[in-house]
Amino acid sequence: MGRNPYLVEPVKTIVPGRKTVSELLEAMADTAFQGRALGEAYRIIKKMIREPRNTIFLGLAGSLSTAGMWRLVKWLVENRYVDVLVSTGANISEDILEAMGYKYYKGSPLVDDEDLLKHKIDRFYDTYASELEYREMESLIKGFIESLRGDTRYSTPEFLYLFGEYLDDHGIDSIISAAYRAGVPVFSPALVDSGYGIAGIAASLEGRSVCLDMMRDFRQIVEIGRRSENISAIYICGGVPKDYVNLVAVAQTIMKLYEEGEDYYKPLKYVVQITTDAPQWGGLSGATLEEAVSWGKAMPGPNKRTVYCDATIALPLIVHGLIDEGIKREEYPDLKWVFEGIM
């Protein structure tokens, strides 16, 4: 009898002992279930980082900044492990609260929320924030909007680049100020669904307003994809940021059809997704990367992996694995052209 084609690569038991985080992740890649998924995702991210002429998008959703994760994202940005950040408005505003010197506090989901309201405490599952301190963060954004002069029509990366400069000038070291220093464009297609929207309303009550041009926004992110030889992505939690990046790949097909009348695909070469959603409900956050192949969003083959895991578990392990191994990007794209109209 010939060799059984299903019994090829054995599972390897993790041997207890002293290990670095990167060594543990590598060992997990040879186990099973979501431990294997996380280890394999880590390996793909390392390949993604080492790939030359590769533009890396990071899609960021969920309530991560309130959960103590924002400095991990900031580290990925300022060390250019990612080239483009696509985020919910919450994750790039709620980090500012802590960067201003305020705190989030350990709480409980088993609490009287009516009593929290009386004490002006906002709850994020098992985490608390002072509503009054949250308003101070929104007031800071309002002050920035009021400082804008001349043309106040921007794409979100242009608006957030100027805000990053404003924060940097005021000594507030957040994700956005780090992106400003690193020249990393930050897109937020649902920016007003956060403290930015409340700050914008507050500024408009005093006669100052800003217009975010979302078609200009989309043209800019699609152009980044067009100018890139390869595109790859890391998705944390899914949501709007995930599909905004996915559509960068789809738009390449449409543009080529319009310009040259031929079929063309430029899918994500490497892609990792960390989510707690499931595919059978039909939502994008749980949609598999295999499904994305059918749209031309992701490349067929082994360089994609979904990890069904809480991002507050997976993200710290991945970041500290990279720190352990000292992996550096040898080259990354210069995307400062995105800001040419406002510099």
PyMOL commands that set and color helices and strands:
alter all, ss='L'
color gray80, all
select helices_A, chain A and resi 21-28+33-50+65-67+70-78+94-99+113-118+131-147+156-169+175-182+195-204+214-227+239-260+279-281+284-286+289-294+311-325+336-339
alter helices_A, ss='H'
color red, helices_A
select strands_A, chain A and resi 54-60+84-87+105-106+121-124+127-130+153-154+186-187+211-212+230-236+271-275+304-308
alter strands_A, ss='S'
color yellow, strands_A
deselect
rebuild
show_as cartoon
